[in-house]
């Protein structure tokens, strides 16, 4: 029994590997057809339902699928009927077990037989490279210190579905109805928090302001169930985002700063 194994580019998909196996099986069938006047039937077994469905689908014009169809048609014209049949994977079927073993061995081959990378893999590589460049710029830029403290990783921020309400935007950027920010813009006369325990910054509102003591206690209790308090800003967004967003949205800036309405 002839056993063949072929290596694909590491970025190729499993479906491509299954389809290439069918192409190679048809190639072998062509090479073994000595007498074209003799009617034969060749059966190709595969455990890939996706491949079989793709061959039957008139909407699928993938390069490998088209090659399978063309080779099958050519063999049929030369009196060799091609049948495709599905077998269950990992069911201890002798031929399929051999195919699985050869597939694993093929990964160690030095020569790559197939290098056509799918668009999805190219898109993924481009996305990774874009994020890498973005991360480098994010680390180099001097602005956005508060936002960077909450989201030091660009990839992590992109993975978070963050509903940017006005309150969340204020805390995540330190731009908004916060005395330290308004004082820097010369809108108010003092950066002090009305709670009389320091300058009102994002850090102060998150961890120190007495006017948020009760709301903070709820956040603190949630964090202490699985970790320690206080935690870094990045951990708040990474591990306790829902609880932290709930805490932020509970803030009433008008109430907190009611005695800070002077110019």
C-alpha positions as CSV (number, residue, x, y, z in Angstrom):
1,X,0.0,0.0,0.0
2,X,1.5,3.3,-1.1
3,X,1.7,5.9,1.7
4,X,2.4,9.6,0.9
5,X,2.7,12.6,3.2
6,X,2.9,16.3,2.3
7,X,3.6,19.3,4.4
8,X,1.6,22.6,4.1
9,X,2.7,26.1,5.2
10,X,2.1,26.5,8.9
11,X,-0.4,29.2,8.2
12,X,-2.6,27.0,6.1
13,X,-5.9,25.8,7.5
14,X,-7.0,22.3,8.5
15,X,-9.6,22.4,5.7
16,X,-6.8,23.1,3.2
17,X,-4.9,20.1,4.5
18,X,-8.0,17.9,4.0
19,X,-8.6,19.2,0.5
20,X,-4.9,18.8,-0.5
21,X,-5.1,15.1,0.6
22,X,-8.0,14.6,-1.8
23,X,-6.1,16.3,-4.6
24,X,-3.1,14.0,-4.0
25,X,-5.3,10.9,-3.9
26,X,-6.6,11.9,-7.3
27,X,-3.1,12.4,-8.6
28,X,-2.1,8.9,-7.5
29,X,-5.3,7.5,-9.1
30,X,-4.4,9.2,-12.4
31,X,-0.8,7.8,-12.3
32,X,-2.1,4.3,-11.8
33,X,-4.6,4.3,-14.7
34,X,-2.7,2.3,-17.2
35,X,-5.5,1.1,-19.4
36,X,-8.1,3.9,-20.0
37,X,-10.4,1.5,-21.8
38,X,-10.9,-0.5,-18.6
39,X,-13.8,0.8,-16.5
40,X,-12.8,1.3,-12.9
41,X,-14.2,2.9,-9.7
42,X,-11.9,4.7,-7.2
43,X,-13.3,5.6,-3.8
44,X,-11.8,8.4,-1.8
45,X,-12.6,8.3,1.9
46,X,-12.4,11.4,4.1
47,X,-13.4,12.3,7.6
48,X,-13.9,15.9,6.5
49,X,-17.6,16.7,6.0
50,X,-16.7,20.3,5.1
51,X,-14.6,19.1,2.2
52,X,-17.4,16.9,0.9
53,X,-20.0,19.6,1.3
54,X,-17.6,22.1,-0.5
55,X,-17.2,19.7,-3.5
56,X,-21.0,19.5,-3.8
57,X,-21.6,23.2,-3.4
58,X,-22.0,25.2,-6.6
59,X,-21.1,28.3,-4.6
60,X,-17.7,27.1,-3.5
61,X,-14.9,28.0,-6.0
62,X,-11.9,27.6,-3.7
63,X,-8.8,26.7,-5.7
64,X,-8.3,23.3,-4.1
65,X,-12.0,22.4,-4.4
66,X,-12.0,23.3,-8.1
67,X,-8.9,21.2,-8.7
68,X,-10.6,18.2,-7.0
69,X,-13.6,18.6,-9.3
70,X,-11.5,19.0,-12.4
71,X,-9.4,16.0,-11.7
72,X,-12.5,13.9,-10.9
73,X,-14.2,15.0,-14.1
74,X,-11.0,14.1,-16.1
75,X,-10.8,10.7,-14.5
76,X,-14.5,10.1,-15.2
77,X,-14.0,10.9,-18.9
78,X,-11.2,8.3,-18.9
79,X,-13.5,5.6,-17.6
80,X,-12.5,5.9,-14.0
81,X,-15.5,6.7,-11.8
82,X,-14.6,8.7,-8.7
83,X,-16.7,8.4,-5.5
84,X,-16.2,10.4,-2.3
85,X,-17.3,8.8,1.0
86,X,-17.3,10.1,4.5
87,X,-15.9,8.1,7.4
88,X,-16.1,8.9,11.1
89,X,-12.9,10.4,12.6
90,X,-11.1,8.8,15.5
91,X,-13.2,5.7,15.2
92,X,-10.3,3.3,14.9
93,X,-10.8,2.8,11.1
94,X,-7.6,1.3,9.8
95,X,-7.1,3.5,6.8
96,X,-8.1,6.7,8.6
97,X,-5.8,5.9,11.5
98,X,-2.9,5.6,9.0
99,X,-3.9,8.9,7.3
100,X,-3.9,10.7,10.7
101,X,-0.4,9.3,11.5
102,X,1.0,10.4,8.2
103,X,-0.5,13.9,8.7
104,X,1.4,14.2,12.0
105,X,4.6,12.9,10.4
106,X,4.3,15.3,7.5
107,X,4.6,18.3,9.9
108,X,8.3,17.2,10.3
109,X,9.0,17.3,6.6
110,X,11.6,19.8,5.5
111,X,10.0,20.5,2.1
112,X,6.7,22.4,2.0
113,X,4.4,21.1,-0.7
114,X,1.6,23.7,-0.5
115,X,2.2,27.4,0.3
116,X,-1.1,29.1,-0.7
117,X,-2.1,30.9,2.6
118,X,-5.8,31.6,3.1
119,X,-7.0,35.2,3.2
120,X,-8.1,34.7,6.8
121,X,-4.5,33.9,7.8
122,X,-3.1,36.9,5.9
123,X,-5.7,39.2,7.5
124,X,-4.8,37.8,10.9
125,X,-1.0,38.4,10.3
126,X,-1.7,41.9,9.2
127,X,-3.9,42.6,12.3
128,X,-1.2,41.2,14.6
129,X,1.4,43.5,12.9
130,X,-0.9,46.5,13.2
131,X,-1.4,45.9,16.9
132,X,2.3,45.4,17.4
133,X,3.0,48.8,15.8
134,X,0.1,50.4,17.7
135,X,1.4,49.0,21.0
136,X,4.9,50.5,20.3
137,X,3.4,53.9,19.6
138,X,1.2,53.6,22.7
139,X,4.2,52.9,24.9
140,X,6.2,55.8,23.4
141,X,3.6,58.5,23.4
142,X,3.7,60.8,26.5
143,X,0.0,61.7,26.4
144,X,-2.9,59.6,27.8
145,X,-1.2,58.6,31.0
146,X,-4.4,57.8,32.9
147,X,-5.9,55.8,30.0
148,X,-2.6,54.0,29.6
149,X,-2.7,53.1,33.3
150,X,-6.1,51.4,32.8
151,X,-5.2,49.9,29.4
152,X,-1.5,49.3,29.0
153,X,-2.2,46.7,26.4
154,X,-3.7,47.7,23.0
155,X,-4.7,44.1,22.3
156,X,-6.5,43.9,25.7
157,X,-8.4,47.2,25.0
158,X,-9.5,46.0,21.6
159,X,-10.9,42.8,23.2
160,X,-13.0,44.7,25.7
161,X,-16.5,45.7,24.7
162,X,-16.5,49.0,26.6
163,X,-19.7,51.1,26.8
164,X,-18.2,54.6,26.9
165,X,-20.8,56.5,28.9
166,X,-19.8,60.1,29.9
167,X,-18.9,58.9,33.4
168,X,-16.7,56.1,32.1
169,X,-15.0,58.4,29.6
170,X,-14.3,60.9,32.4
171,X,-12.6,58.3,34.6
172,X,-10.8,56.5,31.8
173,X,-9.3,59.7,30.4
174,X,-9.3,62.1,33.4
175,X,-11.0,64.7,31.1
176,X,-14.3,66.0,32.4
177,X,-16.0,67.1,35.6
178,X,-12.9,66.5,37.8
179,X,-11.4,69.5,39.8
180,X,-7.8,68.6,39.0
181,X,-8.6,68.7,35.3
182,X,-10.8,71.8,35.5
183,X,-8.2,73.6,37.6
184,X,-5.5,72.9,35.0
185,X,-7.7,74.5,32.4
186,X,-8.2,77.5,34.8
187,X,-12.0,76.9,34.9
188,X,-12.1,76.6,38.7
189,X,-9.8,78.0,41.4
190,X,-8.8,74.8,43.3
191,X,-8.1,71.2,42.4
192,X,-9.0,70.1,45.9
193,X,-11.8,67.6,46.4
194,X,-14.7,68.8,48.6
195,X,-14.2,65.7,50.8
196,X,-11.1,67.6,52.1
197,X,-8.8,64.6,51.7
198,X,-6.6,65.7,48.8
199,X,-6.6,66.8,45.2
200,X,-9.4,65.3,43.2
201,X,-7.9,63.1,40.6
202,X,-9.0,59.8,39.0
203,X,-6.9,57.9,41.5
204,X,-8.5,59.9,44.4
205,X,-12.0,59.1,43.1
206,X,-11.2,55.5,42.6
207,X,-9.5,54.7,45.9
208,X,-9.7,57.6,48.4
209,X,-12.7,60.0,48.2
210,X,-14.8,59.8,51.3
211,X,-17.9,60.9,49.4
212,X,-17.7,57.5,47.5
213,X,-17.1,55.4,50.5
214,X,-20.3,53.3,50.3
215,X,-20.1,52.8,46.6
216,X,-16.4,51.9,46.8
217,X,-17.1,49.3,49.5
218,X,-19.3,47.4,47.1
219,X,-16.4,47.3,44.6
220,X,-13.9,46.5,47.3
221,X,-16.0,43.5,48.5
222,X,-16.2,42.1,45.0
223,X,-12.5,42.4,44.5
224,X,-11.6,40.8,47.9
225,X,-13.6,37.7,47.0
226,X,-10.8,36.7,44.6
227,X,-7.9,39.1,45.2
228,X,-6.4,41.9,47.2
229,X,-7.4,45.5,47.7
230,X,-6.2,48.0,46.5
231,X,-5.4,46.8,43.0
232,X,-3.7,48.5,40.1
233,X,-5.9,50.4,37.5
234,X,-5.0,47.8,34.9
235,X,-6.2,44.9,37.1
236,X,-9.5,46.8,37.6
237,X,-10.1,46.8,33.9
238,X,-8.7,43.4,33.3
239,X,-10.2,41.3,36.1
240,X,-13.0,43.4,37.6
241,X,-14.2,45.4,34.7
242,X,-18.0,44.9,35.2
243,X,-17.7,45.7,38.9
244,X,-15.5,48.8,38.2
245,X,-17.9,50.1,35.5
246,X,-20.7,49.7,37.9
247,X,-18.8,51.7,40.5
248,X,-18.0,54.5,38.0
249,X,-21.6,54.7,36.9
250,X,-22.7,55.1,40.5
251,X,-20.6,58.3,40.8
252,X,-22.7,61.5,40.9
253,X,-20.2,64.2,40.0
254,X,-22.6,67.0,40.7
255,X,-23.2,65.7,44.2
256,X,-19.5,65.0,44.8
257,X,-18.4,68.5,43.7
258,X,-21.4,70.5,44.8
259,X,-19.2,72.8,46.9
260,X,-16.7,73.3,44.1
261,X,-18.8,75.6,41.9
262,X,-16.5,78.6,42.1
263,X,-14.4,80.2,39.3
